[in-house]
Amino acid sequence: MRQQQQQYWALLSAAMALGLPPRDGANAKDMFDHAEWEVGFDIIVVQLYEFDIKITESFFQQAEAVASGINLPPESYNFLKVLIQPF
């Protein structure tokens, strides 16, 4: 589980580097601090989508790995594919 937790924090860090608004980053961090992993994940992916923040293929794969680790279906993050841009 520790490795999975590290993946959550790495995803949050990568999302912040891509431009996730600080308020949303803080909300996701708060969820992670309280082991609300699915809620924190949802905050990250939905807000990236809502703000049309471009992501990399690598970030998408990172999100996919996190989602897989908590048995989330692809529908919970596949909408991010439209944000993938070459950097």
A tleap script that builds the chain and sets N, CA, C and O, in Angstrom:
source leaprc.protein.ff14SB
mol = sequence {
  NMET ARG GLN GLN GLN GLN GLN TYR TRP ALA
  LEU LEU SER ALA ALA MET ALA LEU GLY LEU
  PRO PRO ARG ASP GLY ALA ASN ALA LYS ASP
  MET PHE ASP HIE ALA GLU TRP GLU VAL GLY
  PHE ASP ILE ILE VAL VAL GLN LEU TYR GLU
  PHE ASP ILE LYS ILE THR GLU SER PHE PHE
  GLN GLN ALA GLU ALA VAL ALA SER GLY ILE
  ASN LEU PRO PRO GLU SER TYR ASN PHE LEU
  LYS VAL LEU ILE GLN PRO CPHE
}
set mol.1.N position { 0.826 -1.202 0.000 }
set mol.1.CA position { 0.000 0.000 0.000 }
set mol.1.C position { 0.864 1.257 0.000 }
set mol.1.O position { 0.478 2.279 -0.568 }
set mol.2.N position { 2.007 1.184 0.623 }
set mol.2.CA position { 2.886 2.353 0.685 }
set mol.2.C position { 3.281 2.814 -0.717 }
set mol.2.O position { 3.316 4.016 -0.984 }
set mol.3.N position { 3.577 1.880 -1.609 }
set mol.3.CA position { 3.931 2.252 -2.974 }
set mol.3.C position { 2.740 2.926 -3.658 }
set mol.3.O position { 2.911 3.900 -4.391 }
set mol.4.N position { 1.552 2.414 -3.421 }
set mol.4.CA position { 0.347 3.018 -3.994 }
set mol.4.C position { 0.178 4.455 -3.491 }
set mol.4.O position { -0.160 5.353 -4.262 }
set mol.5.N position { 0.413 4.659 -2.211 }
set mol.5.CA position { 0.299 6.005 -1.650 }
set mol.5.C position { 1.310 6.947 -2.292 }
set mol.5.O position { 0.994 8.106 -2.557 }
set mol.6.N position { 2.494 6.471 -2.540 }
set mol.6.CA position { 3.511 7.286 -3.195 }
set mol.6.C position { 3.071 7.667 -4.606 }
set mol.6.O position { 3.366 8.761 -5.087 }
set mol.7.N position { 2.363 6.749 -5.261 }
set mol.7.CA position { 1.857 7.052 -6.601 }
set mol.7.C position { 0.827 8.177 -6.558 }
set mol.7.O position { 0.794 9.021 -7.453 }
set mol.8.N position { -0.017 8.196 -5.520 }
set mol.8.CA position { -1.001 9.270 -5.377 }
set mol.8.C position { -0.302 10.617 -5.244 }
set mol.8.O position { -0.646 11.582 -5.927 }
set mol.9.N position { 0.682 10.665 -4.356 }
set mol.9.CA position { 1.392 11.921 -4.117 }
set mol.9.C position { 2.145 12.359 -5.361 }
set mol.9.O position { 2.200 13.550 -5.665 }
set mol.10.N position { 2.725 11.409 -6.084 }
set mol.10.CA position { 3.440 11.743 -7.320 }
set mol.10.C position { 2.470 12.282 -8.373 }
set mol.10.O position { 2.808 13.203 -9.117 }
set mol.11.N position { 1.266 11.708 -8.436 }
set mol.11.CA position { 0.261 12.187 -9.380 }
set mol.11.C position { -0.136 13.620 -9.036 }
set mol.11.O position { -0.253 14.463 -9.926 }
set mol.12.N position { -0.340 13.897 -7.763 }
set mol.12.CA position { -0.697 15.248 -7.338 }
set mol.12.C position { 0.418 16.224 -7.692 }
set mol.12.O position { 0.152 17.310 -8.208 }
set mol.13.N position { 1.639 15.852 -7.424 }
set mol.13.CA position { 2.776 16.713 -7.735 }
set mol.13.C position { 2.858 16.994 -9.236 }
set mol.13.O position { 3.091 18.130 -9.647 }
set mol.14.N position { 2.668 15.966 -10.042 }
set mol.14.CA position { 2.714 16.131 -11.499 }
set mol.14.C position { 1.563 17.013 -11.971 }
set mol.14.O position { 1.749 17.855 -12.849 }
set mol.15.N position { 0.383 16.828 -11.397 }
set mol.15.CA position { -0.772 17.653 -11.776 }
set mol.15.C position { -0.524 19.121 -11.431 }
set mol.15.O position { -0.870 20.012 -12.207 }
set mol.16.N position { 0.071 19.368 -10.274 }
set mol.16.CA position { 0.390 20.740 -9.878 }
set mol.16.C position { 1.397 21.353 -10.860 }
set mol.16.O position { 1.274 22.519 -11.237 }
set mol.17.N position { 2.376 20.568 -11.265 }
set mol.17.CA position { 3.380 21.059 -12.212 }
set mol.17.C position { 2.755 21.383 -13.572 }
set mol.17.O position { 3.229 22.271 -14.280 }
set mol.18.N position { 1.695 20.665 -13.934 }
set mol.18.CA position { 1.016 20.916 -15.202 }
set mol.18.C position { 0.096 22.136 -15.141 }
set mol.18.O position { -0.301 22.669 -16.177 }
set mol.19.N position { -0.240 22.577 -13.928 }
set mol.19.CA position { -1.067 23.761 -13.799 }
set mol.19.C position { -2.360 23.578 -13.026 }
set mol.19.O position { -3.222 24.456 -13.063 }
set mol.20.N position { -2.520 22.449 -12.320 }
set mol.20.CA position { -3.702 22.280 -11.477 }
set mol.20.C position { -3.759 23.461 -10.508 }
set mol.20.O position { -2.775 23.736 -9.821 }
set mol.21.N position { -4.888 24.160 -10.438 }
set mol.21.CA position { -4.970 25.314 -9.547 }
set mol.21.C position { -4.629 24.953 -8.096 }
set mol.21.O position { -4.996 23.879 -7.622 }
set mol.22.N position { -3.934 25.840 -7.401 }
set mol.22.CA position { -3.521 25.572 -6.016 }
set mol.22.C position { -4.669 25.149 -5.099 }
set mol.22.O position { -4.506 24.261 -4.261 }
set mol.23.N position { -5.818 25.783 -5.262 }
set mol.23.CA position { -6.963 25.424 -4.416 }
set mol.23.C position { -7.357 23.954 -4.611 }
set mol.23.O position { -7.647 23.245 -3.647 }
set mol.24.N position { -7.361 23.510 -5.867 }
set mol.24.CA position { -7.710 22.122 -6.150 }
set mol.24.C position { -6.615 21.171 -5.676 }
set mol.24.O position { -6.899 20.068 -5.209 }
set mol.25.N position { -5.370 21.603 -5.797 }
set mol.25.CA position { -4.272 20.802 -5.282 }
set mol.25.C position { -4.377 20.634 -3.774 }
set mol.25.O position { -4.135 19.554 -3.234 }
set mol.26.N position { -4.744 21.730 -3.100 }
set mol.26.CA position { -4.908 21.684 -1.642 }
set mol.26.C position { -6.061 20.765 -1.255 }
set mol.26.O position { -5.964 20.024 -0.277 }
set mol.27.N position { -7.154 20.810 -2.020 }
set mol.27.CA position { -8.293 19.941 -1.736 }
set mol.27.C position { -7.920 18.463 -1.925 }
set mol.27.O position { -8.281 17.619 -1.105 }
set mol.28.N position { -7.196 18.159 -3.008 }
set mol.28.CA position { -6.768 16.786 -3.243 }
set mol.28.C position { -5.804 16.337 -2.140 }
set mol.28.O position { -5.885 15.207 -1.658 }
set mol.29.N position { -4.897 17.229 -1.749 }
set mol.29.CA position { -3.958 16.910 -0.673 }
set mol.29.C position { -4.703 16.599 0.617 }
set mol.29.O position { -4.367 15.647 1.322 }
set mol.30.N position { -5.707 17.398 0.922 }
set mol.30.CA position { -6.507 17.165 2.119 }
set mol.30.C position { -7.171 15.789 2.073 }
set mol.30.O position { -7.214 15.083 3.080 }
set mol.31.N position { -7.681 15.418 0.919 }
set mol.31.CA position { -8.301 14.094 0.783 }
set mol.31.C position { -7.263 12.991 0.979 }
set mol.31.O position { -7.531 11.998 1.656 }
set mol.32.N position { -6.086 13.160 0.392 }
set mol.32.CA position { -5.024 12.160 0.544 }
set mol.32.C position { -4.567 12.074 2.000 }
set mol.32.O position { -4.291 10.986 2.506 }
set mol.33.N position { -4.488 13.224 2.666 }
set mol.33.CA position { -4.089 13.233 4.078 }
set mol.33.C position { -5.042 12.406 4.935 }
set mol.33.O position { -4.657 11.890 5.984 }
set mol.34.N position { -6.290 12.285 4.479 }
set mol.34.CA position { -7.298 11.533 5.227 }
set mol.34.C position { -7.621 10.187 4.568 }
set mol.34.O position { -8.672 9.596 4.817 }
set mol.35.N position { -6.705 9.721 3.732 }
set mol.35.CA position { -6.827 8.423 3.048 }
set mol.35.C position { -8.090 8.315 2.199 }
set mol.35.O position { -8.623 7.222 2.010 }
set mol.36.N position { -8.560 9.430 1.697 }
set mol.36.CA position { -9.698 9.450 0.765 }
set mol.36.C position { -9.131 9.478 -0.650 }
set mol.36.O position { -9.258 10.464 -1.376 }
set mol.37.N position { -8.498 8.359 -1.016 }
set mol.37.CA position { -7.734 8.280 -2.255 }
set mol.37.C position { -8.586 8.490 -3.498 }
set mol.37.O position { -8.186 9.220 -4.405 }
set mol.38.N position { -9.740 7.869 -3.551 }
set mol.38.CA position { -10.600 8.000 -4.730 }
set mol.38.C position { -11.105 9.430 -4.895 }
set mol.38.O position { -11.167 9.943 -6.012 }
set mol.39.N position { -11.460 10.065 -3.802 }
set mol.39.CA position { -11.962 11.444 -3.875 }
set mol.39.C position { -10.841 12.377 -4.333 }
set mol.39.O position { -11.062 13.244 -5.178 }
set mol.40.N position { -9.655 12.205 -3.784 }
set mol.40.CA position { -8.517 13.020 -4.199 }
set mol.40.C position { -8.189 12.829 -5.670 }
set mol.40.O position { -7.913 13.795 -6.382 }
set mol.41.N position { -8.220 11.589 -6.122 }
set mol.41.CA position { -7.982 11.286 -7.535 }
set mol.41.C position { -9.020 11.984 -8.397 }
set mol.41.O position { -8.687 12.598 -9.411 }
set mol.42.N position { -10.264 11.889 -7.996 }
set mol.42.CA position { -11.356 12.506 -8.753 }
set mol.42.C position { -11.184 14.020 -8.843 }
set mol.42.O position { -11.407 14.609 -9.900 }
set mol.43.N position { -10.790 14.646 -7.747 }
set mol.43.CA position { -10.554 16.091 -7.763 }
set mol.43.C position { -9.504 16.432 -8.812 }
set mol.43.O position { -9.685 17.359 -9.600 }
set mol.44.N position { -8.422 15.690 -8.819 }
set mol.44.CA position { -7.322 15.964 -9.754 }
set mol.44.C position { -7.793 15.845 -11.200 }
set mol.44.O position { -7.640 16.783 -11.982 }
set mol.45.N position { -8.366 14.697 -11.558 }
set mol.45.CA position { -8.695 14.481 -12.968 }
set mol.45.C position { -9.839 15.377 -13.441 }
set mol.45.O position { -9.807 15.879 -14.564 }
set mol.46.N position { -10.833 15.577 -12.607 }
set mol.46.CA position { -11.965 16.418 -13.020 }
set mol.46.C position { -11.527 17.868 -13.185 }
set mol.46.O position { -11.925 18.528 -14.145 }
set mol.47.N position { -10.722 18.367 -12.269 }
set mol.47.CA position { -10.311 19.768 -12.362 }
set mol.47.C position { -9.356 19.998 -13.528 }
set mol.47.O position { -9.413 21.048 -14.167 }
set mol.48.N position { -8.488 19.048 -13.816 }
set mol.48.CA position { -7.648 19.185 -15.006 }
set mol.48.C position { -8.532 19.305 -16.244 }
set mol.48.O position { -8.282 20.133 -17.120 }
set mol.49.N position { -9.555 18.478 -16.304 }
set mol.49.CA position { -10.473 18.496 -17.441 }
set mol.49.C position { -11.276 19.802 -17.477 }
set mol.49.O position { -11.393 20.431 -18.529 }
set mol.50.N position { -11.816 20.198 -16.348 }
set mol.50.CA position { -12.652 21.402 -16.293 }
set mol.50.C position { -11.880 22.659 -16.701 }
set mol.50.O position { -12.435 23.552 -17.341 }
set mol.51.N position { -10.612 22.722 -16.332 }
set mol.51.CA position { -9.795 23.882 -16.668 }
set mol.51.C position { -9.049 23.711 -17.985 }
set mol.51.O position { -8.254 24.569 -18.371 }
set mol.52.N position { -9.310 22.587 -18.682 }
set mol.52.CA position { -8.687 22.313 -19.981 }
set mol.52.C position { -7.161 22.422 -19.905 }
set mol.52.O position { -6.520 23.034 -20.760 }
set mol.53.N position { -6.604 21.816 -18.865 }
set mol.53.CA position { -5.160 21.841 -18.648 }
set mol.53.C position { -4.534 20.704 -19.441 }
set mol.53.O position { -4.857 19.534 -19.236 }
set mol.54.N position { -3.644 21.061 -20.337 }
set mol.54.CA position { -3.006 20.066 -21.196 }
set mol.54.C position { -2.107 19.150 -20.366 }
set mol.54.O position { -1.421 19.589 -19.443 }
set mol.55.N position { -2.133 17.862 -20.722 }
set mol.55.CA position { -1.333 16.861 -20.020 }
set mol.55.C position { -0.458 16.122 -21.024 }
set mol.55.O position { -0.628 16.260 -22.235 }
set mol.56.N position { 0.468 15.345 -20.509 }
set mol.56.CA position { 1.320 14.518 -21.354 }
set mol.56.C position { 0.791 13.085 -21.362 }
set mol.56.O position { -0.010 12.695 -20.513 }
set mol.57.N position { 1.252 12.327 -22.324 }
set mol.57.CA position { 0.909 10.899 -22.364 }
set mol.57.C position { 1.422 10.226 -21.092 }
set mol.57.O position { 0.761 9.348 -20.537 }
set mol.58.N position { 2.582 10.636 -20.641 }
set mol.58.CA position { 3.168 10.081 -19.421 }
set mol.58.C position { 2.260 10.336 -18.213 }
set mol.58.O position { 2.071 9.446 -17.384 }
set mol.59.N position { 1.704 11.533 -18.110 }
set mol.59.CA position { 0.799 11.840 -17.007 }
set mol.59.C position { -0.448 10.977 -17.098 }
set mol.59.O position { -0.930 10.458 -16.091 }
set mol.60.N position { -0.967 10.826 -18.308 }
set mol.60.CA position { -2.162 9.986 -18.474 }
set mol.60.C position { -1.872 8.564 -17.998 }
set mol.60.O position { -2.691 7.958 -17.307 }
set mol.61.N position { -0.719 8.039 -18.364 }
set mol.61.CA position { -0.349 6.688 -17.938 }
set mol.61.C position { -0.200 6.614 -16.424 }
set mol.61.O position { -0.545 5.603 -15.811 }
set mol.62.N position { 0.303 7.659 -15.833 }
set mol.62.CA position { 0.433 7.741 -14.378 }
set mol.62.C position { -0.948 7.706 -13.730 }
set mol.62.O position { -1.159 6.983 -12.756 }
set mol.63.N position { -1.883 8.478 -14.263 }
set mol.63.CA position { -3.249 8.487 -13.744 }
set mol.63.C position { -3.900 7.120 -13.929 }
set mol.63.O position { -4.619 6.646 -13.050 }
set mol.64.N position { -3.651 6.501 -15.054 }
set mol.64.CA position { -4.194 5.179 -15.345 }
set mol.64.C position { -3.693 4.152 -14.334 }
set mol.64.O position { -4.461 3.305 -13.877 }
set mol.65.N position { -2.419 4.222 -13.984 }
set mol.65.CA position { -1.839 3.290 -13.011 }
set mol.65.C position { -2.452 3.499 -11.624 }
set mol.65.O position { -2.746 2.534 -10.920 }
set mol.66.N position { -2.639 4.748 -11.241 }
set mol.66.CA position { -3.250 5.045 -9.942 }
set mol.66.C position { -4.681 4.514 -9.915 }
set mol.66.O position { -5.090 3.862 -8.955 }
set mol.67.N position { -5.429 4.794 -10.963 }
set mol.67.CA position { -6.824 4.337 -11.036 }
set mol.67.C position { -6.906 2.814 -10.990 }
set mol.67.O position { -7.779 2.254 -10.327 }
set mol.68.N position { -6.024 2.169 -11.674 }
set mol.68.CA position { -6.000 0.706 -11.682 }
set mol.68.C position { -5.728 0.159 -10.282 }
set mol.68.O position { -6.293 -0.860 -9.883 }
set mol.69.N position { -4.865 0.839 -9.550 }
set mol.69.CA position { -4.513 0.404 -8.194 }
set mol.69.C position { -5.670 0.454 -7.217 }
set mol.69.O position { -5.650 -0.235 -6.197 }
set mol.70.N position { -6.679 1.263 -7.516 }
set mol.70.CA position { -7.852 1.325 -6.633 }
set mol.70.C position { -9.108 0.840 -7.347 }
set mol.70.O position { -10.235 1.122 -6.940 }
set mol.71.N position { -8.873 0.103 -8.422 }
set mol.71.CA position { -9.956 -0.557 -9.164 }
set mol.71.C position { -11.014 0.403 -9.706 }
set mol.71.O position { -12.202 0.079 -9.728 }
set mol.72.N position { -10.579 1.577 -10.139 }
set mol.72.CA position { -11.509 2.505 -10.769 }
set mol.72.C position { -11.647 2.143 -12.237 }
set mol.72.O position { -10.655 1.805 -12.882 }
set mol.73.N position { -12.844 2.207 -12.771 }
set mol.73.CA position { -13.034 1.869 -14.183 }
set mol.73.C position { -12.448 2.956 -15.082 }
set mol.73.O position { -12.314 4.105 -14.663 }
set mol.74.N position { -12.104 2.598 -16.305 }
set mol.74.CA position { -11.545 3.591 -17.235 }
set mol.74.C position { -12.436 4.811 -17.428 }
set mol.74.O position { -11.934 5.893 -17.729 }
set mol.75.N position { -13.738 4.660 -17.262 }
set mol.75.CA position { -14.642 5.798 -17.432 }
set mol.75.C position { -14.361 6.916 -16.428 }
set mol.75.O position { -14.765 8.059 -16.641 }
set mol.76.N position { -13.679 6.594 -15.350 }
set mol.76.CA position { -13.421 7.602 -14.327 }
set mol.76.C position { -12.243 8.514 -14.665 }
set mol.76.O position { -11.987 9.479 -13.945 }
set mol.77.N position { -11.528 8.225 -15.745 }
set mol.77.CA position { -10.385 9.065 -16.116 }
set mol.77.C position { -10.146 9.154 -17.624 }
set mol.77.O position { -9.375 10.010 -18.058 }
set mol.78.N position { -10.775 8.308 -18.436 }
set mol.78.CA position { -10.506 8.293 -19.881 }
set mol.78.C position { -10.784 9.623 -20.572 }
set mol.78.O position { -10.218 9.897 -21.630 }
set mol.79.N position { -11.639 10.443 -19.994 }
set mol.79.CA position { -11.937 11.743 -20.587 }
set mol.79.C position { -10.701 12.638 -20.652 }
set mol.79.O position { -10.687 13.638 -21.371 }
set mol.80.N position { -9.657 12.270 -19.892 }
set mol.80.CA position { -8.415 13.051 -19.925 }
set mol.80.C position { -7.688 12.926 -21.263 }
set mol.80.O position { -6.850 13.766 -21.592 }
set mol.81.N position { -7.998 11.896 -22.026 }
set mol.81.CA position { -7.292 11.668 -23.295 }
set mol.81.C position { -7.355 12.881 -24.224 }
set mol.81.O position { -6.419 13.131 -24.983 }
set mol.82.N position { -8.455 13.632 -24.164 }
set mol.82.CA position { -8.578 14.803 -25.057 }
set mol.82.C position { -7.594 15.915 -24.678 }
set mol.82.O position { -7.368 16.842 -25.455 }
set mol.83.N position { -7.012 15.816 -23.478 }
set mol.83.CA position { -6.083 16.853 -23.010 }
set mol.83.C position { -4.627 16.547 -23.350 }
set mol.83.O position { -3.752 17.388 -23.147 }
set mol.84.N position { -4.365 15.344 -23.870 }
set mol.84.CA position { -2.981 14.942 -24.130 }
set mol.84.C position { -2.406 15.769 -25.266 }
set mol.84.O position { -2.957 15.811 -26.366 }
set mol.85.N position { -1.296 16.422 -24.984 }
set mol.85.CA position { -0.579 17.236 -25.962 }
set mol.85.C position { 0.893 16.858 -25.903 }
set mol.85.O position { 1.417 16.570 -24.827 }
set mol.86.N position { 1.553 16.856 -27.034 }
set mol.86.CA position { 3.004 16.609 -26.998 }
set mol.86.C position { 3.714 17.817 -26.385 }
set mol.86.O position { 3.433 18.963 -26.736 }
set mol.87.N position { 4.623 17.543 -25.479 }
set mol.87.CA position { 5.370 18.641 -24.842 }
set mol.87.C position { 6.808 18.599 -25.248 }
set mol.87.O position { 7.597 19.439 -24.817 }
savepdb mol mol.pdb
quit
